[in-house]
Amino acid sequence: MNNKILAIALVLFILIMACSSGEKSLGTEEPITDSETLVVDTEPPSTGPTQAPPPATPSIDLPHSIPASGKGNLVGQVRWNETGAAGIDLKICTEFSWFGGCKGTIYTATSDAEGIYIFKDVDPGQYALTLKVFETDKWLYMTTGLMTERMYTVKSDETTEVGVSDIYKADLKAVQPTEKAKVAEAKPVLKWEAYEDAASYEIWLNPEKGDSVAIYEELTTNEYTPAEDLFNCEYTWKVEAFNTNGTKISEMDDYRYFTVTGAQYNCTIKVIKPLNNASVPSSGIELEWEAHPLADYYKLFMWPESDSNTHILDFIEVRETTFTITDTLQPGKYVLSIYVYDANDKQIAGSGITYLIVK
């Protein structure tokens, strides 16, 4: 995957997941697949889309009331931890946006004591399905792949079965490090409360700059210690819990942050020349940056702020800490970012964003 796309996707993903203030707020809708609890939008950006299996056949009878003439019904079951989930609010809608949720024509329903729900007397057409996570502000939506909503067809004078939708709670509690803690250890122990009925956990741990430390690594205990020393850096982490059948039953309600301060190396480097927002000549622009002790090589990426599809430096690989741009640039504002790689081709650090102004 192109490094720029990977970086942008990861930044957008963290920002989206950090918001959960209401139904129509950014990121309040998360995808799930039919009959599974795999959350597509929390998979690492390097993985491909996950195709949802055909809807499962419920183990109990679904209601098949006759819809009004020219209308249709949509029925299904919501489960949590293999059991019907009561009181779950659901919506179907003709228009769906990953950033904005349900729009257009909307119908609502609530699951009964066995998790059964029915949308009655619906206008025929294609509908997306969203489910509220118990008493939270988070909504999940059914998908057919990466950030692609599944659409269900409601037919005139017919009842359509959705099947079983497994949802999860957001009540897994982090223990340590505490939120936004400063940690002196290079190998901090991450802990969370043991979750009832959890047979395994998966953890995601990512630095502010560099490749992931853990990408949903599977664990059977409620703690995790990195295999290698972390860098001085801000880290983001999240844990999910699964039952014995591998069905997701809970997760932390949001990503957690901590900063390592006592490590030997840093995950950031500084751009020495030019300074941020400095004016530079149109040609012969000299770049210089701080050396990283573990660097085997660096990659330079630069583009016009007004056109991210035009690459002035397209991940140019260099082994020095200086570089001169020989092309003549048009007046405008440009964006520069430097990535640090070790001998194993692992990205271990980065410079962040520096702006250059060509006059």
N, C-alpha and C positions, 0 to 999 in steps of 0.2 A: 504494500500500500504506500502511496506517495506520502512522504513524511509530513508535508504541509497539511494534507487532508487529515492524517491521523492526529496531528496536533490540534487543528481546529475542531475536529469532531470531539476530541476529549475535553477541550475547554467548554464547548457548547453543552456537552453532556453534563459536566459538573455543575455549570450554571443552572441548567434546567432542573436537575435533580435537587438543587438547593432550594427551590421554590415550592411551597406547598400550602399557599394561603387560601385557596378556594377553588371551586369548580372550574372557573374560567381562567384561572391564573396560569402562568407559564409553568409547565411541568407537572401539573396536578393529574395528568392522565398518563398512566404507565401501561405498556402492553403486556398481556399474558396470552398464552396459547390455549386453545381448547383442550380440556382434559389434562393439562399440565400446569406447573407453576413457574416454568421458565420465563423470566422477565427479560424480554429481548433488549430493552433499552439500558439494562445494567450489565449487559455482556461487554467485555472489552472491545474497543473499536476494531481490533484485528480479526475478530471472528465474523463469519458470514451470517446471512439471514437464516433464521430457524423456521422451517415450514411447519405449520400446525397440522397435527394429524386429523383425520375425519372426526366429527363429533362423536363422543362416546355414547353408547346406549345406556340410559339411566336404569338403575336397578329397581326403580319404583315407577308406577304409572304416572304419566303426566296428564294434566287436564286437557280434554279435547272438546271444550264447549264450542258450539256452533257460532261462528262469527256473524255479525249482521250482514245483510245482503251487500255484496260488493266490497266487503272488508275482509281482513285476514287476522289470524292470531299468531303469536310467537311465544313459545313456551320452552322452559328449560329448568335446570337445577343448579344452584350454587352450593359448593361444598367447602368446608374448611377442615383440614386434617381428616379427610375421608368421611366426614359426617355433614349432613345437610346443615347449611348456615341460615338461621332465621333472621328476619328483619334487615336483610341487605337491600339497600336502595339500588335500583337499576334504571338505565335510560337506553332508549334506542333513538337514533337520529339519522336524518337523511344526509347531513353534511358533517364531516368530522375532520378536525385539525389536531395534529399532535401538539401544537403550541396552544390551541385554544379550546380543545374539547368538543363537545357536542354542539351542533348548530343546526339551523334549518328547522324542519318539522321534528318535534321531540315528543316521545311518549315515555311515561314513567311507570314503574311497577316496584313492588316490594316482595321479597321472598317470604314464604310461610314457615311454619315450624319445621318442615322437612327440607327447606331450602328451595321449594318449588316456586316459580314465578310464571305469570302469564301477562303478556301485553294483548289486550282485547280490542277488537274492532279497529285494527290499524289499516290505514290506507295502503294498498298494494305498492310495492317498491323495494328498493335496496336500503338497508339500515345497518349502521354500526352499533355495537353493543358496548356499554360501559357499566362498571360495577363499582359501588362505593366501598371503601375498606372500612367496614364496621362504623365506628363513631369518629373516624378521622375526616380530614378534608381531602384525602387522596382518592382518586378514581383510577381504576384499571380499565384497559380496553382490550378486546380480543383482536388478535393479529393473525396474519398468514405469513409473516416474515418480519424482517427488520424494519420497525416503524411503519409497517403497512397494515392498516386496519382490515379486519375481516368484515365483509359485508354479507348480511343475511337477507334472503329474498322472502318477502311476505307476498303470498299469492291470494288473489280474490277467492273468497268462500272456502279457504283452506286454513289448517293449523300447521305451522312449521315448527319442527323440534330443533332447538339449538343444541341440546345435549347437556353434558355436565361441564361446569366451569369451576375449577379449583382456584380459590383465592387464598390469601395469606394475611396475617396481621402485621402490624408495624410496631410491636411492643418488645422487641429484643433490646435488652439494656446493656450498654457499654459500662465497664467498670474502670479500666485503666488502659491508656492514659486518659485523664479527664479532658474534657473539651478544651482545646487551645492551650494545653499544658506545654511547658518547656521541659524537655527530657534530656538529661545529661548522658544517658547510656546510648552506645552505638547499636546495641541489640536490645531494645526495649521489649518487655513482655506485654503483649496486648491481651486483655482479658475482657470477658463479658459474662453476664449471668447465665448459668446453665438453663436451657429452655425445656420446659416439661414436654415430653414426647419427642424431643429432638434426638435423632440417632447420629446425625452428622451436621457439620457446619461448612460454609464456604466463606472465605475471607478475600477481600480485595484491598490491596495496599499500594498506593501510588504516590510518588514524590512530586513536588512542585515542578521539577525539571528532571527529565530522564525517563527511562523505561520503567514499567511497573515492577514492583518487588514481588507481588503475588497477584495473580489473576484468577480470582475465585478458586483458590487452592482449597482442597477438601480436607477437613479435619474431623477427628472424632472426640476431641476434648474442647473445652470452652476457653482455650488460650492459644496464643501463637507467638513464636519467637522467630524473627528473621534468620535465615541460614547464614547470611553475610552481614557485615556491618553496614548500617545505614550511614548516609552523609548528613552533614549539617544542612537541614532543609525542612520545609513544611511538608507534612504527609497527610494524605486523606485515606481513611479506611472505613470499611463497612462489612458487616457480617450478616449472613442469611442462615436460617435453620431449616432442616429437612427431617421428615419422619422416616421410619424404617423402609417405606416404599419409595423413598426419594422424592416425595412431594414436598414442595416448599410450604412451610407453615408460618414462618415469621421472618422479619428482617428488622434491622435498626430503622427508626423512623426517618433518619437522615444520615448523611455522611458525617463522619467525625474527623476532627483536625488536631494534630499535635506537631510540635517543632522539635527536631533534634538539634541540640546545641553543643554536645560534647564529643562529636566525632572528629576524626582526623582530617576528613576531606569535605569540601563543600559541593553542593549541587548547582551552584550558580557561578558564573564568571562575569567579569565586567568588561564592557567595551571601553577601551581607552581612547580611541580615535575613530571617528569624530565623537564629540559629546552629543548627548541627546538634544535634538532640535537645533543642532548647529547648522550653519550655512556652509555648503561645500561647493567646489567648482563643478562644472558640467562634465569634465573629463579628468582622468588622473586622480580619482578619489582614493585616498589612502585609508585603509582600515587597519586597526590594531586592537588586539584584545588580550586579556589576562590569560596566561598559560594555566592549564589544569595539570596537576602532578600525575594524573593517571591517563592523560590523553594520549591516544595513538594518532588520532587525526581529528580534524574539525570539518564541519559542513556549514557553508554560508548560504543563507537564503535571503533574497532581497526582491522587493516588488514595489510598484507604485501604489501609494495608499488608495488612489482612485480606481485601480484596476488590479485586483489580486490575481487575475489570470495571466498577467504579463510578468514574466520572471526575469529580472535583471541578473540575478544570481540564482540558479536553480540547483540548490544543494551542491554547490561546488566543493569538492573535497580538497583540503590543504593540510599540510603537516607542520606548517609554520604558524606563527601568531600574527602575521601581517599579510595583507593582500591589497593589490592596487586594481581598481576598476578602470580598464582602458577604454571602455565604450563611452561615447558622448551621450549624456542623458538630457532629456527634455526638462525644462523648468517644472518644478512641482515638489511634492512631499513624498519621500520614499521610506519604506519600512525595512529594517535589517534585523535578522535574528541569527545567532550562531549556536550550533549544536556541538556537543563534545562526545566523542566516541572512544571507547577503550579498545584494547587489542582483540577483544572478542566481538567486536562490532556492536557492542551494547551502548546505547545512549546513556550517559551517566550524568550529564550536566548541560546547562544552556545559559544563554546570556539574557534571555528576555527580549523585549522589543526596544530598539533604538530608532529614532526618527531622524532622517537627513533631509535637509531642504536645499534643493538645487534652484538657484536664481538665474 
